[in-house]
Amino acid sequence: AVHPCGGACPVDRPLCAVSVDDRSRGECVMPTSCQFAAAHCHDNTLAGLRARQMCPQTCGCNRPRAPLALAGPAFGCGSVCLSHGSYLSSLSELPCEDVAPDDAAWLELLGNLQRFSQTLSGDAGRSNLGQLVLLLRRFGCSYLALGGSKVPFNSTDPTFLPYLGSLNYCAEGGSTLPIKALSYFCPVSCGCRAGDAHCPGTCPPRDAATPLCPDYQRFSDNDRERGLFRDHCPVRP
């Protein structure tokens, strides 16, 4: 791909300000405010990392349902963002409801995940994340409420299973990719309870009878026979 500023920017003008109208054109500038960072918030680049580190509010690090796929600390959103008053207030008031498949922020998040997948160096990472995005576009949050034996299409490919090997895209740190926890958008399908990390405060509380995770996040007997059974819950939200 052609660099919009023609190559690396000089030290005295380190940021490539990409044109809003044409992302193939840009100008090297000395940033004077976070408005220059906005164009890089979703980039899996050094510029994107610095944008999220230096301008976390502009990039949406402190908004639970911001469509920022690269929202983990490894991508520049500091953990302190999850202690910010605006984040805690929004999370406490967020409805404990899965978003609709055509929700604008949800679709933007999936687009950013797809864009991120195309920057991964390994074929497996690109394929797995790309497949996840495809299924989430097709089925919405309900895909995350499917057990391994209930995936509604003809395939035994284990990459189709949402919780294979205790992976859990509902949770931050639940996969090998430090991406945004999907529990913000899919709290019901993710099995959220009030007080769980990255889950709305309006979800039902846990009590002595509440299982650690829903049954569909555990593998079925059929999965046991296929050698894929795990007798414990995946990483939790």
trRosetta pair geometry for C-beta under 8 A, 3 or more apart (Angstrom, degrees):
i j d omega theta_ij theta_ji phi_ij phi_ji
2 24 6.3 41 78 -155 114 97
3 6 5.9 -70 87 40 101 6
3 7 5.4 131 64 -67 148 24
3 8 7.8 -48 -177 -46 168 38
3 16 7.3 -107 173 -117 96 165
3 26 8.0 -76 153 42 69 126
4 16 5.8 127 75 164 101 128
4 18 5.1 48 97 -114 170 89
4 19 7.3 -157 -170 11 131 85
4 23 6.4 -92 -84 163 137 52
4 24 5.7 -179 -106 179 86 24
4 25 5.6 53 -162 124 95 4
4 26 3.4 74 126 -2 113 113
5 9 5.6 -6 124 -71 157 93
5 16 4.0 -124 -23 -124 134 114
5 26 4.5 -63 -60 89 80 109
5 27 6.7 130 -111 -114 98 7
5 28 5.1 96 -159 -54 140 85
9 13 5.5 -107 176 105 112 78
9 14 5.3 134 98 -148 119 27
9 15 6.6 -68 65 36 168 12
9 16 5.4 -161 -45 -59 128 80
9 28 3.8 160 -133 -126 110 117
10 13 5.4 47 62 43 88 83
10 14 7.3 -98 92 -78 39 54
10 28 6.5 81 25 160 77 153
11 14 6.2 4 -148 -71 31 99
12 30 6.5 -48 160 -72 59 115
13 28 4.0 90 123 141 118 98
13 29 5.4 -50 -160 -126 98 6
13 30 5.3 -83 -109 -47 59 70
14 28 7.5 61 -36 -164 3 96
14 30 7.2 60 19 -109 73 58
14 31 7.7 -59 66 -2 87 95
15 28 7.1 140 75 -153 40 55
15 29 5.5 -39 74 67 94 76
15 30 7.3 114 25 -124 99 16
15 31 4.7 52 6 -43 153 104
15 36 5.5 71 128 152 153 130
15 37 7.9 -77 -144 -81 144 61
15 47 6.8 116 -135 -136 75 110
16 26 4.5 48 173 139 93 145
16 27 7.3 149 -155 70 57 25
16 28 5.9 -34 -96 -91 61 62
16 29 7.9 120 -119 18 16 76
16 47 6.7 -59 38 -101 94 156
17 26 5.7 164 80 -163 43 90
17 27 5.2 -21 59 62 99 80
17 28 7.6 158 13 -105 80 10
17 29 4.8 17 -15 12 123 126
17 31 8.0 150 -69 -88 103 81
17 36 5.4 -72 -99 -143 104 95
17 39 7.0 107 -155 32 54 146
18 23 5.2 17 175 -139 128 65
18 25 7.3 119 -157 84 62 47
18 26 4.4 -46 -99 -92 50 113
18 39 4.6 -172 49 158 104 147
18 40 7.6 133 6 -61 118 79
19 22 4.7 7 90 57 131 72
19 23 6.8 -144 65 -80 75 27
19 24 7.9 -29 43 55 114 47
19 25 4.4 15 1 82 134 96
19 26 6.1 -136 -15 -82 74 51
19 27 7.9 81 -58 -8 82 88
20 39 7.4 -120 -86 -94 66 119
22 25 4.6 39 98 19 111 108
23 26 7.9 11 -167 -54 43 101
23 39 7.9 173 -119 -169 93 115
29 36 6.4 -132 84 -129 128 140
31 34 8.0 50 176 -89 122 27
31 36 4.2 -146 -123 65 99 149
31 37 6.9 56 -144 -49 148 82
32 36 7.3 100 34 -16 56 130
33 36 6.6 123 71 -1 58 90
34 37 4.9 -47 -160 29 65 118
34 38 7.0 86 146 -44 76 82
34 54 7.3 -170 -104 119 92 91
34 55 3.7 140 -135 -125 114 131
34 57 7.7 23 166 67 171 86
34 58 4.1 -166 154 -42 129 151
35 38 6.0 -28 -161 -4 40 117
35 58 7.7 -145 -78 -135 33 142
36 39 7.4 -52 179 21 41 103
37 40 5.8 -79 -166 48 54 103
37 41 6.6 79 142 -63 83 81
37 50 7.7 -127 -124 110 110 78
37 51 3.8 152 -166 -139 99 92
37 54 6.5 -156 -92 80 151 104
37 55 4.1 145 72 30 159 149
37 58 5.6 98 80 93 115 146
37 59 6.9 -71 133 -55 114 99
38 41 5.9 -22 -155 -22 38 114
38 51 7.6 -176 -48 -164 15 129
38 55 7.6 -86 -60 124 58 148
38 58 5.6 -104 -80 166 81 116
38 59 7.5 -170 -116 -81 51 62
40 43 4.7 -53 -162 18 68 127
40 45 7.2 -88 -158 62 105 110
40 47 4.5 -101 -146 133 147 101
40 48 4.8 -146 165 -88 89 57
40 50 7.7 0 117 66 144 83
40 51 4.1 169 90 -37 107 152
41 48 6.8 75 180 -144 8 82
41 51 5.3 -123 -83 128 51 133
41 52 6.4 105 -143 -72 66 82
41 55 7.7 -90 -90 92 98 109
41 58 6.9 -142 -80 117 127 87
41 59 3.7 173 -135 -125 115 92
41 60 7.0 80 178 18 144 95
41 68 6.5 -78 154 -115 110 109
42 48 6.8 -76 85 -133 20 125
42 68 6.8 -139 -92 -129 79 67
42 69 6.9 64 -143 29 90 96
42 70 6.8 142 -144 18 46 111
42 112 5.0 -106 -149 -133 125 114
42 115 6.7 42 150 88 117 144
42 116 7.9 -110 176 -59 83 93
43 47 5.9 3 87 81 146 94
43 48 3.2 -155 78 -64 82 123
43 51 7.4 81 41 24 103 138
44 48 5.9 -46 -63 59 12 155
44 70 6.4 176 -86 -81 79 146
44 75 7.7 -64 -116 -131 74 114
44 116 5.5 110 -44 -132 131 77
44 119 4.3 158 67 93 136 160
45 48 4.6 103 48 5 70 101
45 49 7.1 -128 97 -4 40 86
46 49 5.5 -50 -148 34 35 114
46 50 6.3 31 155 -15 66 105
47 50 5.9 -57 -147 40 30 108
47 51 6.3 36 151 -25 64 106
48 51 5.5 -51 -146 32 32 115
48 52 6.5 24 158 -12 65 104
48 70 6.9 44 152 77 126 160
48 75 7.7 -38 128 -175 105 96
48 76 7.4 -170 130 8 67 150
49 52 6.2 -62 -153 39 28 104
49 53 6.2 25 153 -17 65 112
49 75 6.5 -126 -109 -171 76 53
49 76 4.6 169 -159 -59 58 129
50 53 5.5 -56 -141 40 33 112
50 54 5.8 10 168 -2 70 115
50 76 7.2 -112 -48 -126 12 144
51 54 6.6 -67 -136 48 20 94
51 55 5.7 -43 -175 45 61 109
51 58 7.6 -95 176 87 90 118
51 59 6.0 120 134 -70 95 129
51 76 7.4 73 68 131 56 160
52 55 7.2 -70 -106 65 16 66
52 56 6.0 52 -177 -99 58 67
52 59 4.9 -89 -106 69 70 172
52 61 6.2 114 -163 -63 90 123
52 68 7.9 129 -112 -168 118 136
52 70 6.9 -112 -61 109 158 106
52 75 6.1 16 71 131 165 81
52 76 3.2 108 86 101 112 125
52 77 5.3 -66 172 -58 117 67
53 56 7.3 -9 -149 -58 10 91
53 76 4.2 -92 -49 -158 77 101
53 78 7.2 85 -134 -42 62 94
55 58 4.0 -18 159 33 111 124
55 59 5.8 112 104 -19 84 95
56 59 5.8 -65 -145 46 31 105
56 61 3.6 -52 -171 34 95 138
56 62 6.3 83 134 -24 104 94
56 76 7.6 -164 -90 134 90 87
56 77 5.7 113 -133 -130 109 69
56 78 6.3 -77 -73 22 154 90
56 81 5.3 -128 163 -87 143 127
57 60 7.7 54 -174 -67 30 22
57 61 6.9 -71 -68 42 31 89
57 62 5.7 -19 -103 25 71 122
59 66 7.7 100 135 153 54 150
59 68 6.0 83 154 -109 86 143
59 77 7.3 -133 96 -87 127 98
60 63 4.7 -63 -159 40 80 114
60 66 2.8 167 176 -171 129 158
60 67 7.3 14 116 41 170 49
60 68 4.5 174 82 -27 117 127
60 71 7.6 -67 105 -104 90 109
61 66 7.5 -55 -37 55 16 152
61 68 6.8 -74 -77 86 49 166
61 71 6.2 158 -124 -146 64 82
61 76 7.9 -109 -87 108 136 77
61 77 3.6 177 -132 -135 118 108
61 78 7.2 64 158 35 152 62
61 81 4.2 -82 134 -132 105 163
62 81 4.5 -130 -78 -166 78 94
62 82 7.8 -156 -120 -68 66 33
62 84 4.4 -27 -138 58 129 151
62 86 5.5 67 141 78 121 108
62 87 4.4 -106 -169 -57 77 106
63 66 3.8 93 80 -37 111 107
63 68 7.9 108 62 7 95 117
63 86 7.4 -37 -82 130 69 111
63 87 7.0 -122 -76 -101 24 75
63 90 6.4 -12 -141 77 60 175
64 87 6.6 122 -47 -154 81 76
64 90 5.2 -167 6 116 109 117
64 91 5.1 133 -62 -83 141 81
64 94 5.8 -69 82 -66 154 150
64 184 4.7 -175 170 -141 89 120
64 198 7.7 151 -140 -150 99 62
64 200 7.9 107 161 -82 163 72
65 90 7.8 -135 12 160 88 127
65 94 7.1 149 -30 -125 116 127
65 99 7.9 127 -140 -63 129 138
65 105 5.4 58 155 134 100 156
65 184 5.4 -177 -82 153 65 115
65 185 6.4 113 -125 -80 94 79
66 71 7.4 139 78 -96 106 130
66 105 7.4 -115 -144 -156 18 121
67 105 4.9 -154 -59 -166 101 71
67 106 7.7 -136 -105 -62 102 11
67 108 3.7 -11 -151 102 169 107
67 109 4.1 -131 -145 -63 80 70
67 111 7.8 19 170 49 132 93
67 112 5.9 139 148 1 94 135
68 71 4.7 106 107 -72 104 99
68 77 7.5 112 129 -63 142 141
68 109 7.7 -29 29 -113 21 85
68 112 7.0 -94 -139 134 25 167
68 180 6.2 128 93 -63 66 136
69 109 6.1 135 -71 -162 82 70
69 112 4.0 -171 -14 117 118 108
69 113 4.6 173 -121 -72 140 64
69 115 7.7 164 25 57 150 94
69 116 5.3 -136 110 -19 143 141
69 179 5.4 -29 174 -153 80 106
69 180 5.5 -117 -143 6 33 110
70 75 3.8 -148 172 174 96 160
70 76 7.4 35 136 33 108 98
70 77 7.6 155 125 -14 67 110
70 112 7.6 -115 -8 158 80 117
70 116 6.4 162 -58 -100 99 136
70 178 7.9 53 -149 99 63 84
70 179 6.7 -57 -94 -120 41 68
70 180 7.6 -35 -3 -33 10 90
71 75 6.9 23 12 64 9 128
71 77 5.1 -8 -168 11 52 159
71 172 8.0 -91 94 -108 98 117
71 179 7.1 60 31 -177 80 45
71 180 4.0 57 26 -85 125 92
72 75 5.3 86 61 14 73 99
72 77 6.5 135 83 49 11 107
72 172 5.9 154 -102 -156 101 107
72 173 7.6 132 -129 -55 133 69
72 178 3.5 -121 73 160 160 101
72 179 6.5 -67 -17 -62 115 8
72 180 7.2 -147 -39 -70 77 43
73 76 7.7 170 -168 29 33 9
73 77 6.2 -94 -86 77 39 66
73 78 6.4 48 -122 -132 86 27
73 79 5.3 -9 -82 -52 127 84
73 178 7.3 -82 51 178 61 141
74 178 4.1 92 37 60 127 165
75 178 6.2 -176 -20 100 97 112
77 81 5.4 -55 175 17 92 153
78 81 5.5 127 73 -19 71 92
79 82 5.9 -44 -174 25 57 110
79 83 7.6 45 136 -8 69 102
80 83 5.4 -60 -160 40 52 109
80 84 7.0 79 140 -50 70 84
81 84 5.4 -25 -158 -10 42 121
81 87 6.2 110 156 -50 68 152
82 87 5.8 -128 -133 132 33 155
83 87 7.3 49 47 62 12 128
83 88 7.1 11 -160 -46 32 117
84 87 4.4 85 65 6 91 107
84 88 7.0 -172 85 -7 45 86
85 88 5.9 -59 -144 40 31 107
85 89 6.0 30 159 -19 67 110
86 89 5.8 -55 -144 39 28 112
86 90 6.2 28 158 -18 64 108
87 90 6.0 -60 -148 38 27 108
87 91 6.1 22 158 -17 65 111
88 91 5.9 -56 -142 39 28 109
88 92 6.2 29 158 -22 64 108
89 92 6.0 -57 -147 34 27 110
89 93 6.5 4 161 -1 62 114
90 93 6.3 -76 -150 47 27 98
90 94 6.2 47 153 -52 68 99
91 94 5.6 -33 -143 1 32 120
91 199 7.8 81 -171 87 106 30
91 200 6.3 -159 -175 -118 62 46
91 201 5.9 92 128 -20 75 97
92 200 7.7 109 -139 -168 11 63
92 201 3.8 -5 -132 24 54 150
92 202 7.6 101 170 -38 43 76
93 200 7.9 -79 86 -154 22 99
93 201 7.2 10 -31 50 29 110
93 202 7.1 43 -157 -39 22 117
94 184 7.5 -68 -177 -159 164 71
94 187 7.8 136 121 -34 115 145
94 200 3.8 -125 85 -111 99 107
94 201 7.2 105 39 23 81 72
94 202 6.6 -150 80 15 52 111
95 200 6.5 -49 91 -145 17 167
95 202 6.0 -51 -132 69 31 149
96 187 5.0 -102 -149 102 67 142
96 188 6.7 107 156 -63 78 82
96 192 6.5 -148 -142 86 101 122
96 199 7.9 32 -116 174 95 90
96 200 4.7 -154 -79 75 71 132
96 202 4.6 -144 -22 96 98 89
96 203 3.9 143 -115 -83 137 66
96 204 7.4 165 140 -13 170 62
97 187 7.1 36 31 49 16 107
97 188 6.5 5 -137 -26 31 121
98 140 7.2 98 154 148 124 110
98 141 3.8 -151 -159 70 125 159
98 142 7.4 98 153 -54 167 62
98 185 7.2 46 -152 143 60 63
98 186 4.9 23 -124 -132 93 62
98 187 6.8 -149 -71 41 59 60
98 188 4.8 -82 -34 38 96 109
98 189 5.5 59 -89 -10 133 103
99 103 3.9 -46 168 -10 118 162
99 105 7.3 -104 -142 68 161 97
99 106 4.7 -180 105 -54 142 134
99 140 7.8 -141 89 -165 71 108
99 141 6.6 126 48 -35 66 128
99 185 4.9 -50 7 -168 123 87
99 186 7.1 -76 21 -70 81 61
100 103 4.8 132 59 -45 75 88
100 106 7.5 -167 74 22 51 149
100 140 7.2 -62 175 -135 34 143
101 106 7.3 -129 -154 109 25 146
101 137 7.8 94 -168 -164 103 37
101 139 7.7 -141 -102 132 128 20
101 140 3.5 -92 -85 -78 95 120
101 141 7.7 -137 -77 2 70 72
102 106 7.9 105 112 65 9 120
102 107 6.8 4 -156 -46 40 127
103 106 3.9 72 75 10 105 117
103 107 6.7 176 83 -12 53 84
103 185 7.5 -179 78 -154 148 111
104 107 6.0 -58 -148 37 28 107
104 108 6.4 27 155 -18 64 108
105 108 5.6 -55 -147 38 33 112
105 109 6.3 39 151 -24 65 103
105 185 7.6 -158 106 -105 103 116
106 109 5.7 -52 -151 32 30 113
106 110 6.6 27 152 -16 64 104
106 140 7.8 22 159 -139 150 83
106 185 5.4 126 -103 -157 96 140
107 110 5.7 -51 -148 36 34 111
107 111 6.4 39 151 -21 64 104
107 137 7.9 73 -123 -117 77 87
108 111 5.5 -52 -150 35 34 115
108 112 6.4 32 152 -17 65 104
109 112 5.7 -58 -151 38 31 109
109 113 6.4 33 151 -20 66 104
109 180 6.9 -92 -151 67 118 143
109 185 6.9 -139 40 -49 163 154
110 113 5.5 -49 -146 35 35 113
110 114 6.4 38 152 -21 65 103
110 133 5.3 132 -165 -150 89 94
110 136 5.8 -162 -109 100 122 120
110 137 5.8 135 172 -71 156 89
111 114 5.6 -52 -149 35 32 113
111 115 6.3 34 151 -19 64 106
112 115 5.4 -49 -145 37 35 115
112 116 6.3 39 152 -21 64 102
113 116 5.6 -52 -148 35 32 113
113 117 6.4 39 151 -27 65 102
113 129 6.5 -143 169 174 96 107
113 132 7.5 -84 151 94 139 108
113 133 5.1 177 101 -88 116 118
113 179 6.6 62 -115 -161 98 149
114 117 5.6 -49 -150 28 32 115
114 118 6.9 32 153 -21 61 102
114 129 8.0 173 -103 133 38 96
114 130 6.7 72 -130 -118 74 70
114 133 4.8 150 -72 169 87 169
115 118 6.0 -56 -159 29 32 112
115 119 7.4 25 148 -16 61 105
116 119 5.9 -64 -161 32 40 109
116 120 7.4 53 146 -39 68 93
116 129 7.1 -82 94 151 95 152
116 179 7.1 144 100 -103 164 121
117 120 5.8 -37 -161 2 42 117
117 125 7.3 -168 -146 136 73 77
117 126 5.2 110 168 -140 86 58
117 129 3.9 -165 -103 97 113 119
117 130 4.7 157 149 -60 155 77
117 133 6.8 -118 -16 -8 147 136
118 126 6.7 70 -101 -135 33 109
118 130 7.9 82 -61 -80 68 112
120 125 4.0 -127 164 107 148 122
120 126 4.8 -168 67 -63 114 75
120 129 6.9 126 -14 24 149 137
121 125 7.4 43 55 45 52 135
122 125 4.3 86 70 7 100 105
122 126 6.8 -169 92 -5 54 85
123 126 5.8 -59 -150 40 32 110
123 127 6.0 29 156 -19 68 113
124 127 5.8 -59 -144 40 27 110
124 128 6.0 22 162 -17 66 111
125 128 6.1 -56 -138 38 25 105
125 129 6.2 12 168 -5 63 111
125 176 7.5 -104 -108 92 102 122
125 177 7.0 125 -152 -70 107 118
126 129 6.6 -67 -145 44 21 99
126 130 5.8 20 160 -18 62 119
127 130 5.8 -61 -141 42 23 111
127 131 6.1 24 159 -21 63 109
127 159 7.2 -32 129 -162 102 161
128 131 5.8 -54 -147 35 27 111
128 132 6.5 31 152 -21 62 104
128 159 5.6 -124 -113 -150 80 115
129 132 5.5 -48 -148 33 36 115
129 133 6.5 36 153 -18 65 102
129 177 6.5 43 -82 -19 126 167
130 133 5.8 -54 -151 35 32 111
130 134 6.5 36 151 -22 64 105
131 134 5.5 -51 -149 33 34 116
131 135 6.5 29 155 -15 66 106
131 159 5.6 51 83 141 164 116
131 160 7.1 -101 162 -90 128 56
132 135 6.0 -60 -150 39 30 107
132 136 6.2 25 155 -15 66 110
132 169 6.5 133 -158 -65 144 163
133 136 5.7 -57 -143 41 31 109
133 137 6.3 34 156 -21 65 105
134 137 5.9 -57 -152 34 27 111
134 138 6.4 20 153 -16 63 111
135 138 5.6 -57 -144 39 33 110
135 139 5.9 -16 172 21 70 110
135 143 4.9 123 146 -138 103 156
135 160 7.1 138 -80 -148 145 73
135 162 7.9 -149 115 -78 149 95
136 139 6.9 -70 -122 58 24 77
136 140 6.8 46 -172 -126 59 14
136 141 7.7 33 -146 -75 88 35
136 143 5.7 -116 -91 36 54 144
136 144 8.0 29 -103 -38 94 96
136 182 7.9 -122 -116 -131 141 142
138 143 7.5 84 72 -66 85 128
139 142 5.1 -108 161 72 98 94
139 143 4.0 115 83 -57 129 94
139 146 7.8 -15 151 -22 160 134
139 152 7.7 136 -98 40 133 116
140 143 6.8 160 73 -6 36 90
141 144 5.7 -49 -175 28 61 112
141 145 7.3 49 137 -14 76 103
141 182 7.7 167 -121 161 85 113
141 185 6.6 -154 -85 124 116 88
141 186 3.5 173 -137 -117 116 111
141 188 7.2 80 136 60 138 90
141 189 4.4 178 156 6 96 145
141 190 8.0 -74 -165 -28 107 83
142 145 5.5 -59 -157 37 51 110
142 146 7.2 63 147 -38 70 97
142 189 6.1 -146 -102 -99 28 136
143 146 5.9 -49 -163 10 40 119
143 162 6.2 145 144 -71 84 133
143 189 7.7 54 58 -178 46 150
144 162 5.5 171 -120 -169 51 158
144 169 7.3 -114 -109 68 116 100
144 170 6.2 114 -166 -66 138 105
144 182 6.6 -171 -78 112 154 138
144 186 5.4 89 42 141 148 152
144 189 4.1 96 80 139 103 121
144 190 5.8 -17 141 -72 140 66
145 188 7.6 -17 -72 119 132 81
145 189 4.0 -102 -45 -139 99 87
145 214 7.5 -27 -138 103 77 160
145 216 5.8 61 -178 86 53 159
146 150 4.7 -146 -161 92 85 103
146 151 5.4 101 146 -84 139 59
146 152 7.4 -109 -123 -14 145 83
146 162 6.3 112 64 3 86 126
146 216 6.4 -152 153 -177 8 130
147 150 4.7 73 54 13 78 112
147 163 7.9 -43 -132 33 52 121
147 215 7.2 -35 -75 123 131 78
147 216 4.0 -120 -57 -146 87 74
147 217 7.7 -100 -100 -38 77 19
147 218 7.6 -15 -126 71 112 51
147 219 7.2 139 -170 -128 97 36
147 220 5.6 89 151 -39 133 106
148 151 6.9 -27 -163 -18 32 105
148 161 4.5 8 -115 -131 87 125
148 163 7.2 -99 -55 57 92 88
148 164 7.2 102 -100 -79 116 76
148 219 5.2 12 7 -132 138 82
148 220 5.9 -143 59 15 98 95
148 222 7.3 -157 101 81 106 102
148 223 4.6 63 80 -73 151 130
148 228 6.8 171 -153 108 166 137
149 220 4.4 -42 -3 34 126 152
149 222 4.7 97 -89 47 129 137
149 223 6.6 -122 -45 -37 95 91
150 216 7.2 -53 32 -135 140 111
151 155 7.2 -60 110 60 130 93
151 160 5.3 100 -177 138 165 118
151 161 6.6 -108 -43 -93 138 60
153 160 7.6 -127 63 -155 105 150
155 160 5.2 111 97 -26 127 156
156 226 7.9 -158 -170 -128 111 149
157 160 5.3 93 81 -12 87 103
158 161 5.4 -39 -164 13 61 117
158 164 5.1 112 170 -125 99 148
158 228 6.4 -173 -119 -107 128 143
159 164 7.3 -84 -103 19 26 160
161 164 4.1 103 84 -53 114 100
161 223 7.9 103 -130 -111 155 129
161 228 7.6 91 42 167 172 150
162 167 7.7 -136 156 93 44 100
162 169 7.0 -92 -167 22 89 107
163 166 6.8 2 174 -117 84 20
163 167 6.1 -171 -149 68 37 67
163 168 6.0 20 -120 -85 87 74
163 216 7.9 139 4 134 140 66
163 217 5.1 150 -93 -153 165 64
163 218 7.8 -60 111 -66 149 14
163 219 7.3 -152 94 -63 107 79
163 234 5.1 -127 -153 -39 105 141
164 167 5.7 8 66 25 63 113
164 228 6.6 -53 -139 -166 84 123
165 228 7.6 -79 -56 -158 66 86
165 230 7.1 127 -131 -51 23 138
166 230 5.3 -168 -55 -170 92 169
166 232 7.0 8 -102 85 125 91
166 233 7.7 92 -134 129 94 33
166 234 4.2 162 -164 -114 61 74
166 235 6.7 93 158 -16 94 72
167 174 6.3 96 -175 150 53 83
167 175 5.1 44 -155 -101 102 82
167 234 6.3 -32 77 -142 19 135
167 235 7.9 -22 -152 22 26 103
168 171 4.8 34 108 19 113 107
168 174 3.5 -85 76 -171 79 135
168 175 7.2 -149 58 -49 38 77
168 217 7.1 27 -106 -151 113 121
168 234 3.6 145 -47 125 117 133
168 235 4.8 -155 40 59 123 78
168 236 7.3 -11 107 -82 166 21
168 237 7.9 -119 141 -53 127 64
169 174 6.0 -154 -73 90 18 121
169 175 5.6 14 -87 -32 70 130
169 179 7.6 -10 -149 73 92 115
169 181 7.8 157 159 -144 51 48
169 182 5.1 39 129 1 91 127
170 174 6.3 22 56 25 59 171
170 181 6.2 26 156 -172 40 88
170 182 5.1 -76 -107 64 45 91
170 183 4.5 70 -178 -58 85 91
170 186 6.8 -102 -114 81 94 108
170 189 7.8 -157 -95 104 123 81
170 190 3.6 145 -139 -135 135 115
170 191 7.5 47 166 35 171 84
170 192 8.0 -152 179 -60 126 87
170 198 8.0 154 154 103 69 126
170 237 5.3 -70 135 -66 100 102
171 174 3.5 107 66 -45 94 125
171 181 5.5 -16 -150 -127 17 112
171 183 6.6 39 -76 -20 48 126
171 190 7.9 150 -47 -166 68 123
171 197 7.5 67 -142 83 89 106
171 198 6.8 147 -131 53 52 141
171 234 7.4 -176 16 122 130 101
171 235 4.8 -144 79 116 150 97
171 236 5.8 127 -89 121 144 20
171 237 4.6 -141 -94 -87 83 44
172 178 7.4 35 -167 -156 81 70
172 180 7.4 -42 -92 -156 92 28
172 181 4.3 -68 -44 -53 75 109
172 197 7.1 -85 32 129 109 122
172 198 5.8 151 -11 -49 104 150
172 237 7.8 72 9 -144 71 58
173 178 7.0 10 -82 -116 56 78
173 235 6.1 -127 106 169 84 153
174 181 7.3 88 7 -117 118 88
174 234 6.3 61 -156 148 109 113
174 235 4.0 -164 -111 75 77 121
174 237 7.9 -30 -47 -79 136 51
175 179 7.2 -9 59 30 122 99
180 184 6.9 -51 164 20 107 132
181 184 6.0 109 89 -16 85 92
181 197 7.8 162 -47 122 174 89
181 198 4.0 19 77 175 155 158
181 237 6.1 108 -176 -131 139 90
182 185 5.7 -61 -169 48 64 100
182 186 5.2 2 147 29 95 115
182 190 6.5 170 97 -74 87 130
183 186 6.3 -81 -117 69 30 71
183 187 5.6 64 -178 -98 74 61
183 190 4.1 -139 -106 106 83 169
183 192 5.5 125 -166 -74 112 116
183 196 7.4 -99 172 116 156 121
183 198 4.8 98 68 121 121 102
183 199 5.2 -57 153 -83 127 76
183 237 4.1 52 -48 -113 167 140
184 187 7.5 -1 -145 -57 9 89
184 198 5.9 -76 -54 -179 83 87
184 199 7.9 -133 -82 -96 45 32
186 189 4.4 -42 172 51 108 112
186 190 5.1 111 105 -25 89 102
187 190 5.8 -65 -137 46 26 108
187 192 3.8 -50 -165 21 87 144
187 199 5.4 111 -130 -147 108 84
187 200 5.3 -49 -79 13 164 103
187 203 5.6 -131 164 -78 132 126
188 191 7.9 40 172 -63 28 27
188 192 7.1 -58 -64 30 25 96
190 199 7.4 -150 95 -101 126 105
190 237 5.9 68 150 -46 128 134
191 213 5.6 83 114 -153 165 62
191 214 4.2 -145 -92 -17 128 104
191 217 6.5 -69 -11 -24 149 136
191 237 7.8 174 76 3 78 117
192 196 5.4 -148 -150 57 72 138
192 199 3.5 167 -150 -142 120 127
192 200 6.6 79 134 33 151 75
192 203 4.5 -115 117 -102 100 167
192 237 5.9 -29 -101 54 83 156
193 196 5.1 99 58 -23 69 115
193 199 6.7 46 53 124 33 160
193 203 5.4 -157 -139 120 21 121
193 204 6.1 -54 -130 83 77 68
193 205 6.4 70 -180 -156 99 22
193 206 4.7 64 160 -53 154 88
193 210 6.5 73 -97 177 153 152
194 199 7.2 -144 -102 112 24 114
194 200 7.7 -51 -99 106 68 59
194 201 5.5 55 -139 -159 93 48
194 202 7.1 -167 -90 63 105 6
194 203 4.8 -174 -53 71 65 77
194 204 6.6 -131 -9 103 98 18
194 205 4.7 -43 48 -88 119 63
194 206 7.5 -143 55 -8 73 71
195 199 7.6 -6 60 70 30 117
195 201 7.7 72 -49 -122 46 70
195 205 7.0 54 -1 -132 117 77
195 206 6.9 -85 52 8 126 107
196 199 4.0 38 77 17 100 140
196 203 7.4 -30 27 68 109 147
196 236 6.6 -107 -147 156 114 108
196 237 4.7 61 152 90 119 102
197 236 7.8 108 39 117 97 85
197 237 5.6 -161 74 146 70 65
198 237 4.9 -121 69 -172 101 98
199 203 5.6 -40 157 7 113 147
199 237 5.1 92 -46 123 107 142
200 203 5.2 121 76 -28 86 92
206 210 4.3 -129 -147 59 75 155
207 210 5.3 113 46 -17 56 103
211 214 6.9 121 82 -90 125 26
211 215 7.5 49 84 -53 168 66
212 233 4.9 -131 109 -14 114 153
212 236 7.0 -95 170 -79 92 135
213 217 4.4 -78 153 68 124 140
213 218 6.9 135 92 -40 114 86
213 233 3.5 138 5 -130 135 127
213 234 6.8 121 -123 34 167 70
213 236 6.6 -139 -76 -97 106 96
214 217 5.2 99 65 -1 76 100
215 218 5.8 -62 -163 36 46 105
217 233 5.9 36 113 -142 123 81
217 234 5.7 -109 176 13 112 103
218 230 6.9 -135 -146 82 68 80
218 231 7.4 32 -152 -137 116 31
218 232 7.8 -177 -111 89 99 10
218 233 6.7 -64 -70 -92 88 57
219 223 3.5 -98 174 86 115 151
219 224 6.7 146 114 -50 111 67
219 228 5.7 -159 -148 114 159 89
219 229 4.8 -154 86 -122 128 52
219 230 5.6 96 6 28 116 73
220 223 5.0 108 54 4 64 98
220 224 7.4 -110 111 -6 44 86
221 224 5.2 -45 -153 26 42 118
221 225 6.7 42 150 -19 67 98
221 229 7.8 10 -126 -95 28 128
222 225 5.8 -52 -156 33 35 111
222 226 6.6 25 149 -11 65 108
223 226 5.5 -60 -148 43 37 108
223 228 4.3 -80 -175 78 91 103
223 229 5.1 133 110 -76 89 67
224 227 7.8 50 176 -66 31 18
224 228 7.4 -101 -74 60 22 59
224 229 3.4 29 -98 -55 68 142
226 229 8.0 131 57 -31 70 78
230 234 7.7 73 100 -71 150 71
233 236 6.4 31 128 -65 128 94
